């Protein structure tokens, strides 16, 4: 199975900062990668699919890039609502797998 | 209105069984994903819209069974031989934007908690 590794596990930042989260796959997944945001006690919310396609309704400050085995999620200017956990997920084949998550916290 | 609603969670002893339900507003491709405390999200199982194709994570294969009744717009996850490591919040989610082999999850239920404890 394909393993997904995210870094960092925790990220401290301030409102207005530009932040980047990295996700690496154990083998090539082409661009079949998604990013989710999850807040405590809530279901995940889809942000990005196919590595760089923005889901409808998601603010444009979120962007994704990468292909093959290395991917990034960038938030261009952090807003108070963005402090949450973020997960990458590959969907190249079964079984789909998530990264271990990145907790984005207020500095 | 598109929505997914899970039910059936609860507290069970190790080795016991439990059936989760996911009420849908249409016959979508449905996945079950669990949020394990302290560990994060783990994909569990998936079923095609017609119920003919089913997929399982290695960790639940031979213990969990996914099924659906399209006349009731409901997907089930029958869980047997439950273990402490199965304890989690279980979500059903709609599969979309397929790669041709697998999906992204764009719509999620509110989750149902499964606790496994003696």
HADDOCK unambig.tbl for C-alpha pairs under 7 A between the chains (distance, minus, plus):
assign (segid A and resid 32 and name CA) (segid B and resid 99 and name CA) 6.56 0.50 0.50
assign (segid A and resid 34 and name CA) (segid B and resid 104 and name CA) 6.78 0.50 0.50
assign (segid A and resid 42 and name CA) (segid B and resid 110 and name CA) 6.98 0.50 0.50
assign (segid A and resid 43 and name CA) (segid B and resid 108 and name CA) 6.36 0.50 0.50
assign (segid A and resid 43 and name CA) (segid B and resid 110 and name CA) 6.14 0.50 0.50
assign (segid A and resid 46 and name CA) (segid B and resid 105 and name CA) 6.89 0.50 0.50
assign (segid A and resid 46 and name CA) (segid B and resid 106 and name CA) 5.63 0.50 0.50
assign (segid A and resid 91 and name CA) (segid B and resid 99 and name CA) 6.72 0.50 0.50
assign (segid A and resid 91 and name CA) (segid B and resid 102 and name CA) 5.15 0.50 0.50
assign (segid A and resid 91 and name CA) (segid B and resid 103 and name CA) 5.57 0.50 0.50
assign (segid A and resid 91 and name CA) (segid B and resid 104 and name CA) 6.57 0.50 0.50
assign (segid A and resid 92 and name CA) (segid B and resid 99 and name CA) 6.21 0.50 0.50
assign (segid A and resid 92 and name CA) (segid B and resid 101 and name CA) 6.59 0.50 0.50
assign (segid A and resid 92 and name CA) (segid B and resid 102 and name CA) 6.20 0.50 0.50
assign (segid A and resid 93 and name CA) (segid B and resid 101 and name CA) 5.13 0.50 0.50
assign (segid A and resid 93 and name CA) (segid B and resid 102 and name CA) 5.24 0.50 0.50
assign (segid A and resid 94 and name CA) (segid B and resid 102 and name CA) 6.23 0.50 0.50
assign (segid A and resid 95 and name CA) (segid B and resid 57 and name CA) 6.24 0.50 0.50
assign (segid A and resid 96 and name CA) (segid B and resid 43 and name CA) 6.60 0.50 0.50
assign (segid A and resid 97 and name CA) (segid B and resid 42 and name CA) 6.81 0.50 0.50
assign (segid A and resid 97 and name CA) (segid B and resid 43 and name CA) 6.38 0.50 0.50
assign (segid A and resid 98 and name CA) (segid B and resid 41 and name CA) 6.32 0.50 0.50
assign (segid A and resid 98 and name CA) (segid B and resid 42 and name CA) 6.55 0.50 0.50
assign (segid A and resid 100 and name CA) (segid B and resid 39 and name CA) 6.91 0.50 0.50
assign (segid A and resid 100 and name CA) (segid B and resid 40 and name CA) 5.93 0.50 0.50
assign (segid A and resid 101 and name CA) (segid B and resid 40 and name CA) 6.67 0.50 0.50
